[in-house]
Amino acid sequence: MLKTVRNKPGSRQLVRALAEAARVHADDPEYRTELATWSGRRISADGVPAASAPLPRSSEDVVTRVFSDPRLAQSPGAESEGDEATLLVLGTASDDRLSRLRAGEATSAVLLTATSAGLACCPLTEPLEVGSARERLREKVTDGSAPHMLLRVGWAPINADPLPATPRRAVTDVVRPLTEHATP
């Protein structure tokens, strides 16, 4: 199930779930420590570089994860232009392992399709990490389906500078041939 959140009640519930998750995480010292260890990086090849971590938005309608040492400014006028992005919620009828796998495959297809159309995408996963916020999404936004991914999809501002490249590990660092893991 891929649902576009266009109506005011659905949008409000989504913003409430985002805000609730942000509050829970802000009150959790272990979460804040973990976030600080992988965001706002300056020299490490691991994590989100400071140049790619967005500055918090000042709009009350937009709740964003607060990264460590954010340096990526919003494009000029982005907040005053009005956000034309579409919010998508991907969900499944159940929340078992196969459903989560299928949701991941569907997310991949949506991201690839949007990218091939020249659209910008931003996953909003924070409310999926907090049980009460995820349940709010299930009850108030997805009509009982298990939410697995939230995406903002839209056109990047024409005057936006290209985003800085983020480091990637070599494929050989993360993927191993099956023969290396075979047991005799």
N, CA, C and O of each residue as an XYZ file, in Angstrom:
736
protein
N       0.837     -1.157      0.000
C       0.000      0.000      0.000
C       0.894      1.237      0.000
O       1.745      1.404      0.874
N       0.692      2.091     -0.983
C       1.395      3.373     -1.043
C       0.337      4.444     -0.992
O      -0.499      4.539     -1.890
N       0.363      5.248      0.041
C      -0.676      6.244      0.248
C      -0.063      7.638      0.186
O       0.967      7.905      0.805
N      -0.703      8.512     -0.560
C      -0.312      9.908     -0.600
C      -1.069     10.637      0.503
O      -2.293     10.539      0.585
N      -0.355     11.360      1.346
C      -0.996     12.097      2.436
C      -1.257     13.516      1.935
O      -0.350     14.347      1.892
N      -2.496     13.777      1.562
C      -2.849     15.096      1.018
C      -3.834     15.855      1.891
O      -3.834     17.086      1.910
N      -4.672     15.122      2.612
C      -5.702     15.820      3.374
C      -5.123     16.400      4.669
O      -4.120     15.917      5.194
N      -5.769     17.424      5.153
C      -5.300     18.099      6.370
C      -5.242     17.171      7.580
O      -4.236     17.178      8.290
N      -6.283     16.368      7.847
C      -6.184     15.503      9.029
C      -4.996     14.538      8.945
O      -4.284     14.361      9.933
N      -4.770     13.914      7.792
C      -3.648     12.998      7.635
C      -2.320     13.712      7.794
O      -1.414     13.202      8.453
N      -2.197     14.891      7.194
C      -0.956     15.673      7.301
C      -0.694     16.073      8.742
O       0.441     16.003      9.214
N      -1.734     16.488      9.438
C      -1.572     16.880     10.850
C      -1.124     15.698     11.698
O      -0.257     15.844     12.559
N      -1.709     14.533     11.459
C      -1.330     13.344     12.222
C       0.105     12.939     11.924
O       0.826     12.491     12.815
N       0.516     13.095     10.677
C       1.892     12.787     10.304
C       2.855     13.740     11.006
O       3.879     13.303     11.531
N       2.545     15.023     11.023
C       3.382     16.006     11.709
C       3.408     15.713     13.213
O       4.449     15.862     13.854
N       2.287     15.303     13.768
C       2.247     14.955     15.197
C       3.132     13.747     15.485
O       3.831     13.711     16.497
N       3.098     12.758     14.593
C       3.948     11.575     14.784
C       5.420     11.959     14.694
O       6.235     11.469     15.475
N       5.769     12.836     13.744
C       7.148     13.315     13.625
C       7.574     14.053     14.896
O       8.665     13.824     15.418
N       6.710     14.936     15.387
C       7.022     15.713     16.590
C       7.140     14.814     17.815
O       8.026     15.002     18.649
N       6.243     13.836     17.919
C       6.284     12.913     19.057
C       7.593     12.125     19.072
O       8.224     11.982     20.119
N       7.995     11.616     17.912
C       9.242     10.860     17.824
C      10.438     11.755     18.152
O      11.360     11.331     18.848
N      10.422     12.990     17.652
C      11.517     13.921     17.938
C      11.614     14.197     19.442
O      12.715     14.260     19.989
N      10.469     14.363     20.113
C      10.472     14.597     21.565
C      11.023     13.384     22.317
O      11.840     13.531     23.225
N      10.573     12.186     21.935
C      11.054     10.969     22.599
C      12.563     10.861     22.438
O      13.274     10.579     23.402
N      13.053     11.084     21.222
C      14.496     10.982     20.985
C      15.276     12.092     21.696
O      16.379     11.851     22.187
N      14.723     13.287     21.754
C      15.403     14.388     22.435
C      15.557     14.114     23.928
O      16.494     14.603     24.560
N      14.638     13.334     24.490
C      14.686     13.004     25.916
C      15.501     11.744     26.215
O      15.615     11.340     27.373
N      16.062     11.129     25.188
C      16.786      9.871     25.357
C      18.284     10.093     25.183
O      18.752     10.244     24.055
N      19.055     10.116     26.286
C      20.488     10.387     26.186
C      21.231      9.354     25.323
O      22.172      9.711     24.615
N      20.822      8.091     25.375
C      21.487      7.077     24.544
C      21.259      7.351     23.062
O      22.173      7.199     22.252
N      20.050      7.751     22.708
C      19.760      8.070     21.308
C      20.595      9.276     20.857
O      21.188      9.262     19.778
N      20.632     10.325     21.704
C      21.398     11.526     21.341
C      22.880     11.192     21.156
O      23.531     11.727     20.259
N      23.405     10.318     21.996
C      24.812      9.907     21.873
C      25.026      9.151     20.571
O      25.994      9.409     19.855
N      24.136      8.222     20.262
C      24.260      7.460     19.018
C      24.202      8.384     17.800
O      25.015      8.260     16.885
N      23.248      9.303     17.792
C      23.115     10.239     16.671
C      24.382     11.081     16.518
O      24.834     11.337     15.402
N      24.945     11.506     17.639
C      26.162     12.321     17.583
C      27.355     11.535     17.058
O      28.271     12.116     16.476
N      27.352     10.205     17.259
C      28.502      9.415     16.796
C      28.496      9.194     15.288
O      29.549      8.933     14.707
N      27.331      9.290     14.639
C      27.325      9.043     13.196
C      26.851     10.229     12.353
O      26.709     10.096     11.138
N      26.608     11.368     12.966
C      26.251     12.536     12.163
C      27.164     13.709     12.497
O      27.753     13.777     13.576
N      27.263     14.623     11.548
C      28.115     15.790     11.746
C      29.591     15.474     11.625
O      30.429     16.184     12.181
N      29.913     14.416     10.902
C      31.306     13.982     10.765
C      32.081     14.940      9.872
O      31.531     15.508      8.928
N      33.335     15.109     10.171
C      34.173     16.000      9.364
C      35.270     15.255      8.623
O      35.589     15.604      7.487
N      35.858     14.229      9.245
C      36.972     13.557      8.580
C      36.742     12.056      8.399
O      37.435     11.432      7.596
N      35.817     11.476      9.100
C      35.580     10.041      9.010
C      34.837      9.695      7.730
O      34.018     10.478      7.249
N      35.120      8.534      7.185
C      34.392      8.058      6.007
C      33.044      7.455      6.405
O      32.206      7.196      5.541
N      32.827      7.230      7.691
C      31.570      6.667      8.163
C      30.641      7.776      8.640
O      31.089      8.803      9.149
N      29.356      7.557      8.472
C      28.361      8.483      8.994
C      27.999      9.596      8.027
O      28.450      9.626      6.883
N      27.171     10.511      8.519
C      26.686     11.639      7.725
C      27.642     12.813      7.919
O      27.808     13.300      9.037
N      28.274     13.272      6.828
C      29.180     14.421      6.964
C      28.424     15.679      7.399
O      27.245     15.845      7.083
N      29.103     16.549      8.116
C      28.483     17.801      8.562
C      27.913     18.579      7.385
O      26.849     19.187      7.505
N      28.607     18.570      6.244
C      28.153     19.311      5.067
C      26.860     18.751      4.486
O      26.189     19.434      3.713
N      26.500     17.520      4.843
C      25.279     16.897      4.335
C      24.175     16.825      5.381
O      23.061     16.403      5.069
N      24.459     17.225      6.603
C      23.454     17.208      7.676
C      22.686     18.527      7.628
O      23.275     19.591      7.818
N      21.366     18.467      7.373
C      20.603     19.705      7.217
C      20.416     20.465      8.522
O      20.235     19.879      9.589
N      20.465     21.783      8.403
C      20.132     22.635      9.542
C      18.658     22.450      9.870
O      17.857     22.244      8.959
N      18.275     22.515     11.135
C      16.859     22.381     11.480
C      16.046     23.483     10.811
O      16.500     24.620     10.687
N      14.839     23.129     10.384
C      13.948     24.123      9.769
C      13.198     24.852     10.864
O      12.911     24.284     11.918
N      12.885     26.101     10.615
C      12.243     26.911     11.644
C      10.725     26.831     11.594
O      10.063     27.305     12.517
N      10.156     26.250     10.551
C       8.707     26.178     10.423
C       8.116     25.267     11.489
O       8.670     24.211     11.792
N       6.984     25.685     12.056
C       6.313     24.846     13.045
C       5.649     23.646     12.372
O       5.353     22.655     13.039
N       5.411     23.721     11.064
C       4.759     22.642     10.343
C       5.724     21.535      9.948
O       5.287     20.459      9.539
N       7.024     21.772     10.060
C       8.016     20.792      9.636
C       8.873     20.419     10.834
O       9.469     21.279     11.482
N       8.925     19.138     11.114
C       9.752     18.639     12.212
C      10.840     17.787     11.588
O      10.550     16.816     10.890
N      12.083     18.145     11.834
C      13.184     17.380     11.258
C      14.077     16.842     12.362
O      14.174     17.419     13.445
N      14.722     15.734     12.067
C      15.676     15.139     12.995
C      16.822     16.132     13.187
O      17.286     16.737     12.221
N      17.269     16.297     14.403
C      18.344     17.243     14.690
C      19.667     16.488     14.683
O      19.988     15.758     15.621
N      20.428     16.677     13.608
C      21.720     16.017     13.469
C      22.787     16.786     14.235
O      22.621     17.965     14.550
N      23.874     16.103     14.526
C      25.006     16.719     15.201
C      25.753     17.624     14.227
O      26.030     17.219     13.098
N      26.077     18.820     14.642
C      26.867     19.774     13.864
C      26.382     19.946     12.424
O      27.177     19.808     11.494
N      25.078     20.250     12.216
C      24.569     20.390     10.849
C      25.156     21.605     10.140
O      25.317     22.663     10.748
N      25.475     21.456      8.859
C      26.058     22.533      8.056
C      25.306     22.802      6.761
O      25.564     23.814      6.110
N      24.375     21.919      6.363
C      23.688     22.056      5.091
C      22.506     23.015      5.244
O      21.491     22.678      5.853
N      22.655     24.204      4.686
C      21.592     25.209      4.766
C      20.485     24.880      3.780
O      20.728     24.253      2.748
N      19.270     25.305      4.101
C      18.162     25.176      3.158
C      18.444     26.083      1.964
O      19.119     27.104      2.093
N      17.924     25.702      0.815
C      18.135     26.551     -0.357
C      17.450     27.891     -0.146
O      16.465     27.966      0.589
N      17.954     28.959     -0.779
C      17.383     30.289     -0.580
C      15.884     30.310     -0.860
O      15.434     29.882     -1.923
N      15.125     30.808      0.098
C      13.685     30.959     -0.079
C      12.880     29.678      0.063
O      11.666     29.702     -0.136
N      13.508     28.569      0.397
C      12.792     27.289      0.448
C      11.632     27.323      1.439
O      10.564     26.774      1.168
N      11.842     27.965      2.581
C      10.773     27.974      3.577
C       9.665     28.946      3.218
O       8.511     28.725      3.587
N       9.988     30.020      2.505
C       8.965     31.006      2.185
C       8.211     30.666      0.908
O       7.121     31.193      0.683
N       8.772     29.787      0.056
C       8.115     29.435     -1.194
C       6.902     28.544     -0.976
O       6.048     28.454     -1.858
N       6.804     27.902      0.141
C       5.758     26.920      0.348
C       6.258     25.578     -0.164
O       6.743     25.476     -1.291
N       6.142     24.585      0.639
C       6.674     23.276      0.292
C       5.673     22.547     -0.587
O       4.544     22.288     -0.170
N       6.080     22.221     -1.784
C       5.208     21.514     -2.719
C       5.473     20.017     -2.733
O       4.960     19.310     -3.601
N       6.256     19.528     -1.799
C       6.557     18.092     -1.753
C       5.300     17.312     -1.411
O       4.394     17.812     -0.745
N       5.271     16.085     -1.880
C       4.199     15.156     -1.553
C       4.718     14.190     -0.507
O       5.850     13.714     -0.590
N       3.885     13.908      0.470
C       4.240     12.943      1.505
C       3.631     11.599      1.143
O       2.429     11.489      0.901
N       4.483     10.576      1.111
C       4.024      9.224      0.802
C       4.269      8.332      2.006
O       5.292      8.447      2.680
N       3.326      7.446      2.270
C       3.478      6.461      3.333
C       3.346      5.090      2.693
O       2.345      4.787      2.044
N       4.356      4.274      2.881
C       4.326      2.923      2.350
C       4.030      1.973      3.499
O       4.711      1.997      4.524
N       3.022      1.145      3.329
C       2.651      0.220      4.379
C       2.226     -1.128      3.826
O       2.036     -1.289      2.620
N       2.082     -2.086      4.718
C       1.642     -3.425      4.349
C       0.538     -3.867      5.299
O       0.366     -3.307      6.382
N      -0.205     -4.882      4.873
C      -1.322     -5.365      5.691
C      -0.844     -5.946      7.016
O      -1.533     -5.826      8.029
N       0.331     -6.576      7.018
C       0.857     -7.134      8.263
C       2.273     -6.613      8.482
O       2.810     -5.866      7.664
N       2.865     -7.023      9.603
C       4.189     -6.516      9.952
C       5.167     -7.660     10.178
O       6.028     -7.583     11.055
N       5.035     -8.722      9.386
C       5.950     -9.853      9.517
C       7.198     -9.637      8.660
O       7.302     -8.635      7.952
N       8.133    -10.569      8.726
C       9.410    -10.418      8.009
C       9.214    -10.291      6.505
O       9.867     -9.464      5.869
N       8.330    -11.093      5.924
C       8.101    -11.021      4.484
C       7.509     -9.665      4.106
O       7.867     -9.100      3.072
N       6.614     -9.144      4.927
C       6.022     -7.823      4.654
C       7.086     -6.734      4.705
O       7.083     -5.818      3.883
N       7.998     -6.836      5.672
C       9.069     -5.841      5.762
C       9.996     -5.934      4.551
O      10.448     -4.910      4.038
N      10.283     -7.157      4.088
C      11.089     -7.330      2.885
C      10.389     -6.712      1.682
O      11.015     -5.988      0.909
N       9.108     -6.985      1.517
C       8.344     -6.436      0.392
C       8.276     -4.909      0.472
O       8.329     -4.228     -0.552
N       8.159     -4.383      1.673
C       8.134     -2.919      1.833
C       9.472     -2.318      1.413
O       9.506     -1.253      0.796
N      10.568     -2.988      1.741
C      11.887     -2.521      1.302
C      12.023     -2.552     -0.205
O      12.574     -1.628     -0.802
N      11.522     -3.616     -0.826
C      11.565     -3.707     -2.290
C      10.718     -2.601     -2.925
O      11.122     -1.989     -3.914
N       9.550     -2.356     -2.352
C       8.683     -1.295     -2.881
C       9.326      0.078     -2.697
O       9.232      0.930     -3.581
N       9.975      0.294     -1.559
C      10.675      1.568     -1.329
C      11.751      1.768     -2.386
O      11.891      2.862     -2.933
N      12.507      0.721     -2.673
C      13.534      0.800     -3.703
C      12.930      1.184     -5.043
O      13.470      2.037     -5.747
N      11.817      0.562     -5.399
C      11.167      0.866     -6.680
C      10.684      2.313     -6.732
O      10.839      2.982     -7.754
N      10.104      2.797     -5.643
C       9.627      4.187     -5.602
C      10.802      5.156     -5.727
O      10.730      6.120     -6.489
N      11.878      4.909     -4.988
C      13.047      5.793     -5.041
C      13.670      5.817     -6.430
O      14.006      6.886     -6.940
N      13.826      4.650     -7.046
C      14.409      4.592     -8.386
C      13.514      5.273     -9.419
O      14.008      5.982    -10.295
N      12.215      5.064     -9.323
C      11.279      5.692    -10.259
C      11.290      7.203    -10.094
O      11.332      7.939    -11.080
N      11.252      7.665     -8.856
C      11.273      9.111     -8.608
C      12.572      9.724     -9.113
O      12.557     10.780     -9.746
N      13.690      9.070     -8.837
C      14.985      9.586     -9.283
C      15.052      9.642    -10.800
O      15.566     10.610    -11.360
N      14.541      8.618    -11.471
C      14.581      8.622    -12.941
C      13.689      9.721    -13.513
O      13.906     10.165    -14.640
N      12.698     10.161    -12.757
C      11.834     11.262    -13.191
C      12.401     12.626    -12.796
O      11.791     13.656    -13.085
N      13.566     12.643    -12.136
C      14.189     13.897    -11.735
C      13.671     14.462    -10.429
O      13.904     15.634    -10.132
N      12.977     13.663     -9.646
C      12.433     14.114     -8.366
C      13.436     13.890     -7.239
O      14.273     12.990     -7.303
N      13.337     14.717     -6.217
C      14.150     14.576     -5.016
C      13.329     13.820     -3.974
O      12.119     14.022     -3.865
N      13.987     12.954     -3.213
C      13.307     12.152     -2.191
C      14.033     12.288     -0.862
O      15.257     12.411     -0.815
N      13.263     12.264      0.208
C      13.845     12.306      1.542
C      13.069     11.356      2.437
O      11.894     11.594      2.713
N      13.711     10.269      2.902
C      13.010      9.382      3.832
C      12.870     10.045      5.196
O      13.791     10.710      5.672
N      11.730      9.861      5.809
C      11.449     10.386      7.150
C      11.165      9.190      8.044
O      10.009      8.798      8.208
N      12.198      8.614      8.615
C      12.026      7.363      9.343
C      11.870      7.519     10.851
O      11.521      6.556     11.533
N      12.118      8.689     11.374
C      12.117      8.842     12.830
C      10.826      8.369     13.488
O      10.910      7.686     14.509
N       9.631      8.685     12.974
C       8.428      8.207     13.661
C       8.233      6.686     13.576
O       7.447      6.119     14.333
N       8.943      6.035     12.664
C       8.853      4.580     12.570
C       9.707      3.905     13.635
O       9.562      2.708     13.882
N      10.600      4.670     14.268
C      11.515      4.152     15.288
C      10.932      4.246     16.695
O      11.506      3.701     17.638
N       9.813      4.923     16.845
C       9.186      5.136     18.160
C       7.802      4.485     18.122
O       6.939      4.879     17.337
N       7.606      3.487     18.977
C       6.379      2.696     18.943
C       5.096      3.503     18.942
O       4.204      3.232     18.138
N       4.978      4.489     19.822
C       3.735      5.258     19.912
C       3.509      6.111     18.658
O       2.370      6.286     18.225
N       4.574      6.633     18.086
C       4.439      7.427     16.867
C       4.063      6.529     15.685
O       3.241      6.905     14.849
N       4.669      5.348     15.624
C       4.343      4.405     14.547
C       2.886      3.958     14.663
O       2.190      3.822     13.656
N       2.436      3.734     15.880
C       1.035      3.336     16.087
C       0.080      4.461     15.686
O      -0.993      4.195     15.145
N       0.457      5.708     15.946
C      -0.356      6.847     15.509
C      -0.504      6.818     13.986
O      -1.596      7.023     13.456
N       0.607      6.561     13.291
C       0.553      6.488     11.827
C      -0.370      5.363     11.381
O      -1.173      5.538     10.465
N      -0.253      4.213     12.028
C      -1.100      3.060     11.670
C      -2.581      3.403     11.850
O      -3.402      3.121     10.977
N      -2.908      4.005     12.973
C      -4.313      4.280     13.284
C      -4.880      5.475     12.519
O      -6.018      5.434     12.053
N      -4.085      6.541     12.391
C      -4.631      7.805     11.887
C      -4.287      8.122     10.432
O      -4.927      8.976      9.819
N      -3.272      7.435      9.871
C      -2.825      7.796      8.522
C      -2.980      6.645      7.531
O      -3.418      6.861      6.401
N      -2.627      5.422      7.940
C      -2.630      4.310      6.980
C      -3.856      3.406      7.099
O      -3.887      2.335      6.492
N      -4.852      3.809      7.858
C      -6.087      3.029      7.994
C      -5.832      1.592      8.436
O      -6.480      0.668      7.945
N      -4.905      1.402      9.349
C      -4.649      0.091      9.924
C      -3.497     -0.679      9.309
O      -3.096     -1.710      9.851
N      -2.950     -0.211      8.193
C      -1.787     -0.880      7.601
C      -0.544     -0.557      8.414
O      -0.445      0.512      9.017
N       0.409     -1.491      8.426
C       1.670     -1.282      9.143
C       2.554     -0.341      8.333
O       2.950     -0.693      7.222
N       2.877      0.850      8.854
C       3.732      1.783      8.110
C       5.189      1.328      8.149
O       5.698      0.934      9.198
N       5.856      1.388      6.990
C       7.254      0.977      6.905
C       8.174      2.077      6.403
O       9.370      2.059      6.695
N       7.642      3.030      5.656
C       8.488      4.098      5.116
C       7.637      5.342      4.878
O       6.516      5.270      4.374
N       8.206      6.482      5.255
C       7.626      7.787      4.937
C       8.608      8.468      4.003
O       9.812      8.472      4.257
N       8.100      9.043      2.926
C       8.957      9.735      1.965
C       8.379     11.093      1.621
O       7.175     11.229      1.399
N       9.245     12.100      1.577
C       8.910     13.394      0.984
C       9.435     13.323     -0.441
O      10.614     13.039     -0.654
N       8.579     13.575     -1.411
C       8.964     13.501     -2.819
C       8.531     14.794     -3.490
O       7.387     15.226     -3.350
N       9.447     15.400     -4.214
C       9.106     16.633     -4.919
C      10.252     17.102     -5.789
O      11.281     16.436     -5.904
N      10.061     18.244     -6.390
C      11.092     18.843     -7.227
C      12.038     19.650     -6.353
O      11.600     20.410     -5.490
N      13.326     19.485     -6.574
C      14.311     20.299     -5.863
C      14.183     21.725     -6.388
O      13.887     21.918     -7.568
N      14.400     22.728     -5.538
C      14.348     24.117     -6.011
C      15.325     24.331     -7.164
O      16.439     23.809     -7.151
N      14.902     25.091     -8.143
C      15.717     25.328     -9.334
C      17.048     25.985     -8.981
O      18.074     25.676     -9.586
N      17.033     26.881     -8.010
C      18.251     27.613     -7.649
C      19.101     26.893     -6.603
O      20.051     27.469     -6.073
N      18.763     25.631     -6.301
C      19.495     24.904     -5.269
C      20.873     24.475     -5.769
O      21.032     24.025     -6.904
N      21.847     24.625     -4.904
C      23.180     24.102     -5.216
C      23.133     22.581     -5.141
O      22.324     22.023     -4.400
N      23.995     21.904     -5.901
C      24.039     20.440     -5.784
C      24.437     20.044     -4.356
O      25.255     20.707     -3.719
N      23.851     18.971     -3.879
C      24.192     18.497     -2.548
C      25.606     17.939     -2.551
O      26.046     17.371     -3.550
N      26.322     18.094     -1.439
C      27.669     17.523     -1.373
C      27.595     16.005     -1.428
O      26.645     15.398     -0.934
N      28.598     15.408     -2.028
C      28.656     13.944     -2.091
C      28.876     13.387     -0.692
O      29.608     13.965      0.111
N      28.247     12.280     -0.417
C      28.467     11.616      0.867
C      29.372     10.408      0.633
O      29.308      9.775     -0.421
N      30.206     10.094      1.608
C      31.142      8.984      1.413
C      30.402      7.655      1.313
O      29.349      7.460      1.920
N      30.968      6.769      0.550
C      30.434      5.414      0.401
C      31.558      4.424      0.624
O      32.695      4.662      0.216
N      31.249      3.336      1.259
C      32.224      2.270      1.423
C      32.321      1.494      0.116
O      31.376      1.458     -0.673
N      33.461      0.886     -0.097
C      33.637      0.037     -1.268
C      32.720     -1.172     -1.149
O      32.488     -1.669     -0.047
N      32.200     -1.645     -2.268
C      31.319     -2.800     -2.268
C      31.981     -3.981     -1.565
O      31.319     -4.727     -0.844
N      33.273     -4.150     -1.771
C      33.985     -5.280     -1.150
C      34.041     -5.176      0.373
O      34.286     -6.172      1.054
N      33.814     -3.975      0.908
C      33.786     -3.804      2.370
C      32.458     -4.241      2.979
O      32.390     -4.503      4.179
N      31.411     -4.322      2.177
C      30.093     -4.620      2.738
C      29.435     -5.867      2.155
O      28.479     -6.385      2.732
N      29.931     -6.357      1.022
C      29.357     -7.541      0.394
C      30.441     -8.593      0.242
O      31.526     -8.305     -0.262
N      30.156     -9.787      0.667
C      31.107    -10.886      0.561
C      30.482    -11.997     -0.280
O      29.275    -12.231     -0.206
N      31.294    -12.672     -1.071
C      30.774    -13.820     -1.824
C      30.258    -14.890     -0.869
O      30.793    -15.056      0.227
N      29.241    -15.602     -1.272
C      28.674    -16.650     -0.424
C      29.690    -17.731     -0.092
O      29.591    -18.355      0.964
N      30.647    -17.966     -0.947
C      31.633    -19.006     -0.692
C      32.477    -18.713      0.543
O      32.969    -19.645      1.179
N      32.657    -17.433      0.901
C      33.434    -17.093      2.091
C      32.711    -17.464      3.379
O      33.348    -17.641      4.418
N      31.379    -17.584      3.320
C      30.590    -17.860      4.522
C      30.135    -19.310      4.601
O      29.494    -19.709      5.573
N      30.459    -20.091      3.591
C      30.014    -21.486      3.578
C      30.712    -22.263      4.682
O      31.896    -22.057      4.951
N      29.973    -23.149      5.311
C      30.563    -23.985      6.353
C      30.820    -25.376      5.759
O      30.029    -25.861      4.950
N      31.907    -26.006      6.154
C      32.242    -27.331      5.587
C      31.297    -28.400      6.060
O      31.440    -29.562      5.679
